[in-house]
Amino acid sequence: KTPRMTESLTLENLKADETTTREVVRLIWRMGDEVGIVPRDKQSILMGVWQALDQGASFGVRWEEFLVASAGMVRLPYWYGAPDLYFLADRWFYVRSDFRGTRCAAMLVAAARKLARVRGAHAFISRRTPGERTFARVIQIA
């Protein structure tokens, strides 16, 4: 990666608006090309992205004006716990292949960790690498 690429990476909290939704959907479509295990449904992706943007928390890493990485976190209840107990789980976590090896993933994990601390919740990110046969490895980050 070029120094110019890594120096101009910026983290932002993503907003629930039409433009951001389109950007994230495009990124997730790319993710599906690499690690998807079932056929994609555009309407389901749109609804899932909107829910994370509107009701959860979503982060993006930009290089110049381009969204090159993103994580969307949703609040889920512990099925075996009291109704007010919840954890944060990733709806998606993706770094474009040409930005892997930069700070993008670390920036997203740090943002999710900070969010979990502020909310007093556990946070989990699942990971699936292209070519892996296993569905995911879950990483507890907070």
LUMVEX-68268 format. One record per atom (N, C-alpha, C, O, CB): x, y, z; atom name; residue number from 1. Coordinates in steps of 0.02 Angstrom, whole numbers, plus 50000, padded with zeros to 5 digits. Glycine has a CB too. Layout:
BEGIN
DRENFI      X      Y      Z   a    k
DRENFI      X      Y      Z  CA  NUM
...
# end
This chain:
BEGIN
DRENFI      X      Y      Z   a    k
DRENFI  50042  49941  50000   N    1
DRENFI  50000  50000  50000  CA    1
DRENFI  50044  50062  50000   C    1
DRENFI  50097  50063  50031   O    1
DRENFI  49952  50000  50061  CB    1
DRENFI  50022  50111  49965   N    2
DRENFI  50061  50172  49961  CA    2
DRENFI  50050  50215  50024   C    2
DRENFI  49997  50212  50054   O    2
DRENFI  50043  50213  49899  CB    2
DRENFI  50101  50253  50044   N    3
DRENFI  50092  50297  50102  CA    3
DRENFI  50033  50344  50094   C    3
DRENFI  49998  50358  50142   O    3
DRENFI  50156  50338  50115  CB    3
DRENFI  50022  50368  50033   N    4
DRENFI  49966  50414  50021  CA    4
DRENFI  49900  50380  50036   C    4
DRENFI  49854  50412  50062   O    4
DRENFI  49968  50438  49948  CB    4
DRENFI  49895  50316  50020   N    5
DRENFI  49833  50279  50034  CA    5
DRENFI  49820  50276  50109   C    5
DRENFI  49764  50289  50131   O    5
DRENFI  49836  50208  50005  CB    5
DRENFI  49870  50258  50147   N    6
DRENFI  49859  50247  50218  CA    6
DRENFI  49855  50312  50257   C    6
DRENFI  49822  50315  50309   O    6
DRENFI  49914  50205  50246  CB    6
DRENFI  49888  50364  50234   N    7
DRENFI  49886  50428  50270  CA    7
DRENFI  49818  50462  50265   C    7
DRENFI  49798  50499  50311   O    7
DRENFI  49940  50475  50244  CB    7
DRENFI  49782  50450  50212   N    8
DRENFI  49719  50487  50202  CA    8
DRENFI  49658  50445  50220   C    8
DRENFI  49603  50459  50195   O    8
DRENFI  49714  50510  50131  CB    8
DRENFI  49665  50395  50264   N    9
DRENFI  49608  50356  50287  CA    9
DRENFI  49574  50393  50344   C    9
DRENFI  49607  50415  50391   O    9
DRENFI  49630  50285  50309  CB    9
DRENFI  49508  50400  50340   N   10
DRENFI  49471  50432  50394  CA   10
DRENFI  49412  50389  50415   C   10
DRENFI  49378  50358  50374   O   10
DRENFI  49447  50502  50372  CB   10
DRENFI  49401  50387  50480   N   11
DRENFI  49346  50349  50509  CA   11
DRENFI  49287  50396  50520   C   11
DRENFI  49296  50453  50540   O   11
DRENFI  49366  50314  50576  CB   11
DRENFI  49227  50371  50507   N   12
DRENFI  49168  50412  50521  CA   12
DRENFI  49110  50368  50544   C   12
DRENFI  49106  50309  50527   O   12
DRENFI  49147  50453  50460  CB   12
DRENFI  49066  50397  50584   N   13
DRENFI  49003  50365  50600  CA   13
DRENFI  48958  50375  50540   C   13
DRENFI  48948  50432  50517   O   13
DRENFI  48971  50394  50667  CB   13
DRENFI  48931  50321  50514   N   14
DRENFI  48889  50326  50455  CA   14
DRENFI  48818  50346  50473   C   14
DRENFI  48791  50324  50524   O   14
DRENFI  48889  50261  50416  CB   14
DRENFI  48788  50389  50432   N   15
DRENFI  48720  50413  50444  CA   15
DRENFI  48669  50372  50406   C   15
DRENFI  48685  50342  50355   O   15
DRENFI  48715  50487  50424  CB   15
DRENFI  48609  50371  50432   N   16
DRENFI  48554  50337  50398  CA   16
DRENFI  48524  50384  50346   C   16
DRENFI  48474  50419  50360   O   16
DRENFI  48500  50313  50449  CB   16
DRENFI  48553  50386  50287   N   17
DRENFI  48524  50425  50233  CA   17
DRENFI  48532  50385  50168   C   17
DRENFI  48566  50334  50166   O   17
DRENFI  48559  50495  50227  CB   17
DRENFI  48501  50409  50116   N   18
DRENFI  48499  50372  50052  CA   18
DRENFI  48568  50362  50022   C   18
DRENFI  48584  50308  49998   O   18
DRENFI  48455  50408  50004  CB   18
DRENFI  48608  50415  50022   N   19
DRENFI  48675  50411  49991  CA   19
DRENFI  48718  50360  50028   C   19
DRENFI  48750  50318  49996   O   19
DRENFI  48709  50479  49992  CB   19
DRENFI  48720  50363  50093   N   20
DRENFI  48760  50317  50132  CA   20
DRENFI  48735  50245  50123   C   20
DRENFI  48775  50199  50116   O   20
DRENFI  48759  50336  50207  CB   20
DRENFI  48670  50237  50123   N   21
DRENFI  48642  50170  50113  CA   21
DRENFI  48665  50140  50047   C   21
DRENFI  48686  50082  50045   O   21
DRENFI  48565  50172  50116  CB   21
DRENFI  48663  50179  49994   N   22
DRENFI  48686  50156  49928  CA   22
DRENFI  48760  50137  49930   C   22
DRENFI  48780  50085  49902   O   22
DRENFI  48674  50210  49874  CB   22
DRENFI  48800  50178  49962   N   23
DRENFI  48872  50164  49966  CA   23
DRENFI  48885  50098  50003   C   23
DRENFI  48925  50057  49980   O   23
DRENFI  48908  50221  50002  CB   23
DRENFI  48851  50088  50059   N   24
DRENFI  48862  50028  50099  CA   24
DRENFI  48836  49967  50061   C   24
DRENFI  48869  49915  50062   O   24
DRENFI  48826  50034  50167  CB   24
DRENFI  48779  49973  50028   N   25
DRENFI  48753  49916  49989  CA   25
DRENFI  48803  49896  49934   C   25
DRENFI  48814  49837  49923   O   25
DRENFI  48684  49935  49957  CB   25
DRENFI  48833  49945  49900   N   26
DRENFI  48884  49929  49849  CA   26
DRENFI  48943  49892  49880   C   26
DRENFI  48968  49844  49851   O   26
DRENFI  48908  49993  49814  CB   26
DRENFI  48964  49914  49939   N   27
DRENFI  49020  49882  49973  CA   27
DRENFI  49001  49810  49993   C   27
DRENFI  49040  49764  49985   O   27
DRENFI  49041  49922  50035  CB   27
DRENFI  48941  49802  50018   N   28
DRENFI  48919  49735  50040  CA   28
DRENFI  48910  49688  49981   C   28
DRENFI  48920  49628  49986   O   28
DRENFI  48853  49741  50080  CB   28
DRENFI  48890  49716  49924   N   29
DRENFI  48884  49674  49865  CA   29
DRENFI  48952  49645  49847   C   29
DRENFI  48958  49587  49828   O   29
DRENFI  48855  49715  49805  CB   29
DRENFI  49004  49686  49852   N   30
DRENFI  49073  49663  49841  CA   30
DRENFI  49091  49609  49892   C   30
DRENFI  49122  49558  49874   O   30
DRENFI  49124  49721  49847  CB   30
DRENFI  49072  49620  49955   N   31
DRENFI  49086  49571  50007  CA   31
DRENFI  49055  49503  49988   C   31
DRENFI  49086  49451  49997   O   31
DRENFI  49059  49595  50075  CB   31
DRENFI  48993  49505  49963   N   32
DRENFI  48959  49444  49942  CA   32
DRENFI  48996  49406  49887   C   32
DRENFI  48996  49345  49885   O   32
DRENFI  48890  49460  49919  CB   32
DRENFI  49028  49444  49843   N   33
DRENFI  49069  49412  49790  CA   33
DRENFI  49125  49371  49821   C   33
DRENFI  49144  49319  49794   O   33
DRENFI  49098  49464  49742  CB   33
DRENFI  49152  49394  49876   N   34
DRENFI  49209  49360  49907  CA   34
DRENFI  49191  49306  49957   C   34
DRENFI  49220  49252  49956   O   34
DRENFI  49252  49411  49941  CB   34
DRENFI  49144  49320  50001   N   35
DRENFI  49132  49275  50057  CA   35
DRENFI  49059  49253  50065   C   35
DRENFI  49042  49219  50113   O   35
DRENFI  49155  49306  50120  CB   35
DRENFI  49016  49273  50019   N   36
DRENFI  48946  49255  50025  CA   36
DRENFI  48937  49179  50022   C   36
DRENFI  48971  49145  49985   O   36
DRENFI  48905  49288  49970  CB   36
DRENFI  48890  49154  50061   N   37
DRENFI  48878  49082  50062  CA   37
DRENFI  48807  49065  50038   C   37
DRENFI  48792  49006  50027   O   37
DRENFI  48889  49054  50132  CB   37
DRENFI  48765  49115  50029   N   38
DRENFI  48699  49105  50000  CA   38
DRENFI  48689  49159  49947   C   38
DRENFI  48722  49211  49949   O   38
DRENFI  48642  49107  50056  CB   38
DRENFI  48643  49147  49900   N   39
DRENFI  48630  49199  49850  CA   39
DRENFI  48606  49264  49884   C   39
DRENFI  48569  49262  49933   O   39
DRENFI  48577  49175  49799  CB   39
DRENFI  48629  49320  49857   N   40
DRENFI  48610  49385  49885  CA   40
DRENFI  48541  49406  49862   C   40
DRENFI  48520  49391  49806   O   40
DRENFI  48662  49438  49866  CB   40
DRENFI  48507  49441  49906   N   41
DRENFI  48442  49470  49890  CA   41
DRENFI  48447  49545  49903   C   41
DRENFI  48457  49566  49961   O   41
DRENFI  48384  49436  49932  CB   41
DRENFI  48440  49585  49851   N   42
DRENFI  48452  49657  49858  CA   42
DRENFI  48405  49689  49910   C   42
DRENFI  48427  49732  49948   O   42
DRENFI  48442  49691  49791  CB   42
DRENFI  48343  49668  49912   N   43
DRENFI  48295  49697  49959  CA   43
DRENFI  48316  49681  50031   C   43
DRENFI  48312  49724  50075   O   43
DRENFI  48224  49671  49946  CB   43
DRENFI  48337  49619  50043   N   44
DRENFI  48359  49599  50110  CA   44
DRENFI  48421  49639  50131   C   44
DRENFI  48428  49660  50188   O   44
DRENFI  48374  49524  50113  CB   44
DRENFI  48467  49648  50083   N   45
DRENFI  48528  49687  50098  CA   45
DRENFI  48508  49759  50116   C   45
DRENFI  48533  49787  50165   O   45
DRENFI  48577  49686  50038  CB   45
DRENFI  48465  49788  50075   N   46
DRENFI  48442  49857  50088  CA   46
DRENFI  48412  49863  50158   C   46
DRENFI  48428  49910  50195   O   46
DRENFI  48392  49880  50035  CB   46
DRENFI  48368  49817  50175   N   47
DRENFI  48335  49820  50241  CA   47
DRENFI  48385  49810  50297   C   47
DRENFI  48382  49845  50348   O   47
DRENFI  48279  49767  50245  CB   47
DRENFI  48431  49763  50289   N   48
DRENFI  48481  49751  50341  CA   48
DRENFI  48528  49809  50351   C   48
DRENFI  48545  49827  50407   O   48
DRENFI  48520  49689  50324  CB   48
DRENFI  48548  49840  50295   N   49
DRENFI  48592  49898  50299  CA   49
DRENFI  48555  49956  50332   C   49
DRENFI  48582  49988  50377   O   49
DRENFI  48617  49919  50229  CB   49
DRENFI  48494  49968  50310   N   50
DRENFI  48456  50024  50339  CA   50
DRENFI  48446  50014  50414   C   50
DRENFI  48452  50062  50453   O   50
DRENFI  48388  50032  50304  CB   50
DRENFI  48430  49953  50435   N   51
DRENFI  48419  49940  50506  CA   51
DRENFI  48482  49956  50547   C   51
DRENFI  48477  49987  50599   O   51
DRENFI  48398  49867  50517  CB   51
DRENFI  48540  49935  50522   N   52
DRENFI  48602  49949  50559  CA   52
DRENFI  48619  50023  50559   C   52
DRENFI  48642  50050  50609   O   52
DRENFI  48661  49909  50528  CB   52
DRENFI  48607  50056  50503   N   53
DRENFI  48620  50128  50499  CA   53
DRENFI  48572  50168  50543   C   53
DRENFI  48593  50215  50577   O   53
DRENFI  48616  50153  50427  CB   53
DRENFI  48510  50148  50544   N   54
DRENFI  48458  50186  50578  CA   54
DRENFI  48451  50169  50652   C   54
DRENFI  48441  50213  50694   O   54
DRENFI  48392  50175  50544  CB   54
DRENFI  48456  50104  50669   N   55
DRENFI  48443  50083  50737  CA   55
DRENFI  48503  50057  50774   C   55
DRENFI  48503  50052  50835   O   55
DRENFI  48390  50031  50737  CB   55
DRENFI  48556  50040  50738   N   56
DRENFI  48616  50013  50768  CA   56
DRENFI  48671  50066  50766   C   56
DRENFI  48659  50125  50782   O   56
DRENFI  48640  49950  50732  CB   56
DRENFI  48729  50044  50748   N   57
DRENFI  48785  50090  50740  CA   57
DRENFI  48827  50065  50682   C   57
DRENFI  48841  50005  50677   O   57
DRENFI  48828  50096  50806  CB   57
DRENFI  48847  50110  50639   N   58
DRENFI  48886  50090  50581  CA   58
DRENFI  48944  50139  50572   C   58
DRENFI  48938  50199  50582   O   58
DRENFI  48843  50089  50518  CB   58
DRENFI  49000  50110  50554   N   59
DRENFI  49061  50148  50545  CA   59
DRENFI  49087  50138  50474   C   59
DRENFI  49075  50086  50443   O   59
DRENFI  49115  50128  50596  CB   59
DRENFI  49121  50187  50449   N   60
DRENFI  49151  50181  50383  CA   60
DRENFI  49220  50210  50383   C   60
DRENFI  49235  50256  50421   O   60
DRENFI  49107  50216  50330  CB   60
DRENFI  49262  50183  50341   N   61
DRENFI  49328  50212  50330  CA   61
DRENFI  49329  50236  50258   C   61
DRENFI  49314  50199  50211   O   61
DRENFI  49386  50159  50344  CB   61
DRENFI  49348  50299  50251   N   62
DRENFI  49352  50329  50184  CA   62
DRENFI  49424  50341  50165   C   62
DRENFI  49467  50358  50206   O   62
DRENFI  49313  50395  50181  CB   62
DRENFI  49437  50331  50102   N   63
DRENFI  49499  50352  50071  CA   63
DRENFI  49478  50404  50020   C   63
DRENFI  49442  50388  49972   O   63
DRENFI  49540  50290  50038  CB   63
DRENFI  49501  50465  50031   N   64
DRENFI  49475  50522  49993  CA   64
DRENFI  49400  50522  50003   C   64
DRENFI  49377  50522  50061   O   64
DRENFI  49495  50519  49916  CB   64
DRENFI  49359  50522  49950   N   65
DRENFI  49286  50521  49961  CA   65
DRENFI  49256  50452  49957   C   65
DRENFI  49195  50444  49962   O   65
DRENFI  49253  50567  49911  CB   65
DRENFI  49298  50400  49947   N   66
DRENFI  49273  50333  49935  CA   66
DRENFI  49267  50292  49999   C   66
DRENFI  49313  50292  50040   O   66
DRENFI  49318  50296  49887  CB   66
DRENFI  49210  50259  50008   N   67
DRENFI  49200  50213  50064  CA   67
DRENFI  49236  50148  50047   C   67
DRENFI  49218  50113  50000   O   67
DRENFI  49124  50201  50078  CB   67
DRENFI  49288  50131  50085   N   68
DRENFI  49330  50073  50070  CA   68
DRENFI  49324  50018  50122   C   68
DRENFI  49348  49962  50111   O   68
DRENFI  49402  50094  50063  CB   68
DRENFI  49292  50033  50178   N   69
DRENFI  49283  49983  50231  CA   69
DRENFI  49224  50005  50273   C   69
DRENFI  49210  50064  50280   O   69
DRENFI  49348  49974  50274  CB   69
DRENFI  49190  49956  50302   N   70
DRENFI  49133  49973  50344  CA   70
DRENFI  49116  49916  50392   C   70
DRENFI  49130  49858  50378   O   70
DRENFI  49072  49990  50301  CB   70
DRENFI  49086  49935  50447   N   71
DRENFI  49059  49887  50495  CA   71
DRENFI  48991  49913  50518   C   71
DRENFI  48983  49972  50533   O   71
DRENFI  49108  49876  50556  CB   71
DRENFI  48944  49868  50520   N   72
DRENFI  48877  49885  50545  CA   72
DRENFI  48862  49842  50605   C   72
DRENFI  48865  49781  50601   O   72
DRENFI  48823  49876  50490  CB   72
DRENFI  48846  49873  50660   N   73
DRENFI  48832  49838  50723  CA   73
DRENFI  48758  49844  50740   C   73
DRENFI  48728  49897  50734   O   73
DRENFI  48876  49865  50781  CB   73
DRENFI  48729  49788  50763   N   74
DRENFI  48659  49789  50785  CA   74
DRENFI  48656  49764  50857   C   74
DRENFI  48699  49726  50880   O   74
DRENFI  48615  49745  50738  CB   74
DRENFI  48604  49785  50891   N   75
DRENFI  48593  49767  50961  CA   75
DRENFI  48549  49704  50962   C   75
DRENFI  48495  49703  50933   O   75
DRENFI  48559  49826  51001  CB   75
DRENFI  48573  49653  50996   N   76
DRENFI  48536  49590  51001  CA   76
DRENFI  48529  49569  51074   C   76
DRENFI  48574  49580  51114   O   76
DRENFI  48571  49534  50961  CB   76
DRENFI  48472  49540  51092   N   77
DRENFI  48463  49519  51161  CA   77
DRENFI  48499  49452  51174   C   77
DRENFI  48506  49411  51128   O   77
DRENFI  48388  49512  51178  CB   77
DRENFI  48520  49442  51236   N   78
DRENFI  48543  49376  51256  CA   78
DRENFI  48480  49334  51263   C   78
DRENFI  48437  49351  51304   O   78
DRENFI  48586  49378  51323  CB   78
DRENFI  48474  49282  51227   N   79
DRENFI  48412  49243  51229  CA   79
DRENFI  48400  49210  51297   C   79
DRENFI  48344  49192  51313   O   79
DRENFI  48414  49189  51175  CB   79
DRENFI  48454  49204  51336   N   80
DRENFI  48448  49172  51402  CA   80
DRENFI  48452  49222  51459   C   80
DRENFI  48454  49202  51518   O   80
DRENFI  48502  49119  51409  CB   80
DRENFI  48453  49286  51444   N   81
DRENFI  48462  49336  51496  CA   81
DRENFI  48400  49379  51505   C   81
DRENFI  48350  49371  51471   O   81
DRENFI  48521  49380  51480  CB   81
DRENFI  48405  49424  51551   N   82
DRENFI  48351  49472  51564  CA   82
DRENFI  48339  49514  51501   C   82
DRENFI  48386  49526  51462   O   82
DRENFI  48368  49518  51625  CB   82
DRENFI  48278  49538  51491   N   83
DRENFI  48261  49575  51431  CA   83
DRENFI  48302  49638  51419   C   83
DRENFI  48309  49660  51362   O   83
DRENFI  48189  49593  51433  CB   83
DRENFI  48329  49667  51472   N   84
DRENFI  48368  49729  51462  CA   84
DRENFI  48442  49716  51448   C   84
DRENFI  48480  49763  51438   O   84
DRENFI  48361  49772  51524  CB   84
DRENFI  48463  49652  51447   N   85
DRENFI  48532  49635  51431  CA   85
DRENFI  48539  49623  51356   C   85
DRENFI  48498  49589  51326   O   85
DRENFI  48555  49573  51471  CB   85
DRENFI  48590  49652  51327   N   86
DRENFI  48600  49644  51255  CA   86
DRENFI  48674  49645  51240   C   86
DRENFI  48716  49664  51281   O   86
DRENFI  48563  49699  51215  CB   86
DRENFI  48690  49626  51179   N   87
DRENFI  48758  49631  51154  CA   87
DRENFI  48757  49662  51084   C   87
DRENFI  48704  49666  51053   O   87
DRENFI  48794  49561  51153  CB   87
DRENFI  48813  49683  51061   N   88
DRENFI  48820  49711  50994  CA   88
DRENFI  48852  49659  50949   C   88
DRENFI  48904  49630  50967   O   88
DRENFI  48861  49778  50994  CB   88
DRENFI  48822  49647  50892   N   89
DRENFI  48849  49599  50844  CA   89
DRENFI  48855  49633  50777   C   89
DRENFI  48817  49677  50760   O   89
DRENFI  48803  49535  50840  CB   89
DRENFI  48904  49611  50740   N   90
DRENFI  48912  49641  50674  CA   90
DRENFI  48860  49615  50626   C   90
DRENFI  48846  49555  50623   O   90
DRENFI  48983  49628  50646  CB   90
DRENFI  48831  49659  50588   N   91
DRENFI  48788  49640  50533  CA   91
DRENFI  48832  49630  50472   C   91
DRENFI  48820  49587  50430   O   91
DRENFI  48732  49694  50519  CB   91
DRENFI  48885  49671  50469   N   92
DRENFI  48937  49662  50418  CA   92
DRENFI  49002  49692  50444   C   92
DRENFI  49002  49737  50487   O   92
DRENFI  48917  49695  50351  CB   92
DRENFI  49056  49668  50418   N   93
DRENFI  49122  49694  50431  CA   93
DRENFI  49162  49679  50369   C   93
DRENFI  49176  49621  50353   O   93
DRENFI  49155  49663  50497  CB   93
DRENFI  49181  49731  50333   N   94
DRENFI  49213  49720  50268  CA   94
DRENFI  49263  49774  50252   C   94
DRENFI  49251  49834  50262   O   94
DRENFI  49160  49715  50212  CB   94
DRENFI  49320  49752  50227   N   95
DRENFI  49373  49796  50202  CA   95
DRENFI  49386  49776  50130   C   95
DRENFI  49399  49718  50116   O   95
DRENFI  49439  49792  50246  CB   95
DRENFI  49381  49824  50085   N   96
DRENFI  49396  49809  50015  CA   96
DRENFI  49464  49777  50008   C   96
DRENFI  49511  49795  50044   O   96
DRENFI  49392  49874  49972  CB   96
DRENFI  49470  49730  49963   N   97
DRENFI  49532  49691  49957  CA   97
DRENFI  49593  49736  49944   C   97
DRENFI  49648  49720  49968   O   97
DRENFI  49526  49641  49901  CB   97
DRENFI  49585  49790  49907   N   98
DRENFI  49642  49833  49893  CA   98
DRENFI  49662  49877  49953   C   98
DRENFI  49711  49914  49949   O   98
DRENFI  49627  49877  49833  CB   98
DRENFI  49623  49873  50008   N   99
DRENFI  49640  49911  50068  CA   99
DRENFI  49656  49866  50127   C   99
DRENFI  49664  49890  50183   O   99
DRENFI  49583  49958  50087  CB   99
DRENFI  49660  49801  50115   N  100
DRENFI  49681  49756  50168  CA  100
DRENFI  49756  49766  50179   C  100
DRENFI  49793  49780  50133   O  100
DRENFI  49665  49681  50151  CB  100
DRENFI  49776  49760  50241   N  101
DRENFI  49846  49773  50257  CA  101
DRENFI  49858  49846  50276   C  101
DRENFI  49913  49866  50293   O  101
DRENFI  49890  49754  50198  CB  101
DRENFI  49804  49886  50273   N  102
DRENFI  49808  49955  50297  CA  102
DRENFI  49778  49956  50368   C  102
DRENFI  49769  49903  50398   O  102
DRENFI  49769  50005  50249  CB  102
DRENFI  49764  50015  50394   N  103
DRENFI  49736  50021  50461  CA  103
DRENFI  49660  50013  50462   C  103
DRENFI  49629  50018  50515   O  103
DRENFI  49754  50089  50491  CB  103
DRENFI  49628  50001  50405   N  104
DRENFI  49555  50000  50402  CA  104
DRENFI  49522  49954  50453   C  104
DRENFI  49479  49976  50491   O  104
DRENFI  49532  49980  50333  CB  104
DRENFI  49542  49891  50454   N  105
DRENFI  49511  49843  50500  CA  105
DRENFI  49522  49865  50573   C  105
DRENFI  49475  49862  50613   O  105
DRENFI  49538  49772  50489  CB  105
DRENFI  49582  49886  50589   N  106
DRENFI  49596  49908  50658  CA  106
DRENFI  49554  49968  50676   C  106
DRENFI  49532  49974  50733   O  106
DRENFI  49671  49924  50665  CB  106
DRENFI  49543  50014  50630   N  107
DRENFI  49502  50073  50643  CA  107
DRENFI  49430  50053  50658   C  107
DRENFI  49399  50080  50703   O  107
DRENFI  49504  50122  50583  CB  107
DRENFI  49404  50005  50620   N  108
DRENFI  49335  49982  50630  CA  108
DRENFI  49328  49946  50697   C  108
DRENFI  49279  49957  50733   O  108
DRENFI  49313  49937  50572  CB  108
DRENFI  49375  49902  50712   N  109
DRENFI  49373  49866  50776  CA  109
DRENFI  49377  49914  50835   C  109
DRENFI  49341  49906  50884   O  109
DRENFI  49430  49814  50780  CB  109
DRENFI  49420  49964  50830   N  110
DRENFI  49427  50013  50884  CA  110
DRENFI  49362  50052  50893   C  110
DRENFI  49342  50066  50950   O  110
DRENFI  49484  50062  50869  CB  110
DRENFI  49328  50069  50839   N  111
DRENFI  49265  50105  50844  CA  111
DRENFI  49211  50061  50877   C  111
DRENFI  49173  50085  50919   O  111
DRENFI  49241  50128  50774  CB  111
DRENFI  49208  49997  50858   N  112
DRENFI  49159  49952  50888  CA  112
DRENFI  49175  49940  50961   C  112
DRENFI  49129  49936  51003   O  112
DRENFI  49158  49885  50850  CB  112
DRENFI  49239  49934  50978   N  113
DRENFI  49259  49924  51048  CA  113
DRENFI  49239  49985  51090   C  113
DRENFI  49213  49978  51146   O  113
DRENFI  49336  49913  51053  CB  113
DRENFI  49251  50044  51064   N  114
DRENFI  49232  50106  51100  CA  114
DRENFI  49156  50109  51110   C  114
DRENFI  49133  50127  51164   O  114
DRENFI  49257  50169  51061  CB  114
DRENFI  49119  50093  51058   N  115
DRENFI  49046  50093  51063  CA  115
DRENFI  49023  50045  51118   C  115
DRENFI  48979  50062  51158   O  115
DRENFI  49015  50073  50996  CB  115
DRENFI  49052  49985  51120   N  116
DRENFI  49033  49935  51170  CA  116
DRENFI  49047  49961  51240   C  116
DRENFI  49007  49951  51286   O  116
DRENFI  49070  49869  51158  CB  116
DRENFI  49105  49993  51249   N  117
DRENFI  49122  50020  51315  CA  117
DRENFI  49072  50074  51336   C  117
DRENFI  49048  50074  51393   O  117
DRENFI  49193  50049  51315  CB  117
DRENFI  49056  50118  51290   N  118
DRENFI  49009  50172  51305  CA  118
DRENFI  48941  50144  51324   C  118
DRENFI  48908  50170  51370   O  118
DRENFI  49003  50220  51245  CB  118
DRENFI  48920  50092  51290   N  119
DRENFI  48854  50063  51302  CA  119
DRENFI  48855  50010  51358   C  119
DRENFI  48802  49986  51378   O  119
DRENFI  48826  50032  51239  CB  119
DRENFI  48913  49992  51381   N  120
DRENFI  48918  49941  51433  CA  120
DRENFI  48896  49873  51409   C  120
DRENFI  48864  49836  51446   O  120
DRENFI  48877  49961  51493  CB  120
DRENFI  48913  49856  51347   N  121
DRENFI  48891  49793  51317  CA  121
DRENFI  48951  49754  51290   C  121
DRENFI  49004  49783  51279   O  121
DRENFI  48840  49806  51261  CB  121
DRENFI  48941  49689  51281   N  122
DRENFI  48991  49650  51245  CA  122
DRENFI  48981  49664  51170   C  122
DRENFI  48927  49684  51149   O  122
DRENFI  48983  49573  51261  CB  122
DRENFI  49034  49653  51132   N  123
DRENFI  49029  49660  51059  CA  123
DRENFI  49065  49602  51027   C  123
DRENFI  49118  49580  51050   O  123
DRENFI  49058  49728  51035  CB  123
DRENFI  49036  49577  50973   N  124
DRENFI  49064  49520  50938  CA  124
DRENFI  49067  49536  50863   C  124
DRENFI  49021  49565  50835   O  124
DRENFI  49022  49456  50951  CB  124
DRENFI  49122  49515  50832   N  125
DRENFI  49130  49522  50760  CA  125
DRENFI  49145  49453  50732   C  125
DRENFI  49190  49419  50756   O  125
DRENFI  49186  49574  50741  CB  125
DRENFI  49107  49433  50683   N  126
DRENFI  49120  49368  50651  CA  126
DRENFI  49166  49380  50592   C  126
DRENFI  49166  49433  50560   O  126
DRENFI  49054  49333  50628  CB  126
DRENFI  49206  49330  50577   N  127
DRENFI  49256  49339  50525  CA  127
DRENFI  49255  49278  50478   C  127
DRENFI  49256  49221  50501   O  127
DRENFI  49326  49348  50555  CB  127
DRENFI  49253  49292  50414   N  128
DRENFI  49258  49239  50364  CA  128
DRENFI  49305  49264  50311   C  128
DRENFI  49294  49317  50281   O  128
DRENFI  49188  49220  50334  CB  128
DRENFI  49357  49226  50299   N  129
DRENFI  49408  49245  50250  CA  129
DRENFI  49392  49209  50184   C  129
DRENFI  49371  49152  50185   O  129
DRENFI  49479  49227  50275  CB  129
DRENFI  49401  49244  50127   N  130
DRENFI  49389  49210  50063  CA  130
DRENFI  49426  49144  50059   C  130
DRENFI  49485  49140  50076   O  130
DRENFI  49409  49256  50004  CB  130
DRENFI  49392  49093  50036   N  131
DRENFI  49422  49027  50028  CA  131
DRENFI  49415  48982  50088   C  131
DRENFI  49428  48922  50083   O  131
DRENFI  49494  49035  50012  CB  131
DRENFI  49396  49009  50146   N  132
DRENFI  49386  48968  50205  CA  132
DRENFI  49322  48927  50197   C  132
DRENFI  49273  48951  50169   O  132
DRENFI  49383  49011  50269  CB  132
DRENFI  49324  48866  50222   N  133
DRENFI  49264  48824  50219  CA  133
DRENFI  49220  48834  50280   C  133
DRENFI  49160  48820  50277   O  133
DRENFI  49284  48751  50213  CB  133
DRENFI  49249  48858  50335   N  134
DRENFI  49209  48869  50395  CA  134
DRENFI  49166  48931  50385   C  134
DRENFI  49185  48976  50348   O  134
DRENFI  49254  48875  50457  CB  134
DRENFI  49111  48933  50418   N  135
DRENFI  49065  48990  50411  CA  135
DRENFI  49095  49053  50440   C  135
DRENFI  49096  49105  50406   O  135
DRENFI  48998  48974  50445  CB  135
DRENFI  49117  49050  50501   N  136
DRENFI  49144  49111  50533  CA  136
DRENFI  49181  49094  50597   C  136
DRENFI  49168  49042  50628   O  136
DRENFI  49087  49161  50547  CB  136
DRENFI  49225  49137  50615   N  137
DRENFI  49255  49135  50681  CA  137
DRENFI  49233  49198  50716   C  137
DRENFI  49237  49253  50688   O  137
DRENFI  49334  49130  50678  CB  137
DRENFI  49208  49191  50776   N  138
DRENFI  49183  49249  50812  CA  138
DRENFI  49237  49275  50858   C  138
DRENFI  49268  49237  50896   O  138
DRENFI  49119  49232  50852  CB  138
DRENFI  49248  49339  50855   N  139
DRENFI  49299  49372  50895  CA  139
DRENFI  49264  49418  50945   C  139
DRENFI  49230  49464  50924   O  139
DRENFI  49350  49411  50851  CB  139
DRENFI  49273  49406  51009   N  140
DRENFI  49245  49452  51059  CA  140
DRENFI  49293  49510  51065   C  140
DRENFI  49352  49500  51080   O  140
DRENFI  49233  49417  51128  CB  140
DRENFI  49268  49571  51053   N  141
DRENFI  49312  49628  51054  CA  141
DRENFI  49302  49672  51116   C  141
DRENFI  49344  49715  51130   O  141
DRENFI  49301  49669  50993  CB  141
DRENFI  49250  49661  51152   N  142
DRENFI  49239  49702  51212  CA  142
DRENFI  49195  49663  51260   C  142
DRENFI  49179  49688  51314   O  142
DRENFI  49207  49771  51194  CB  142
# end
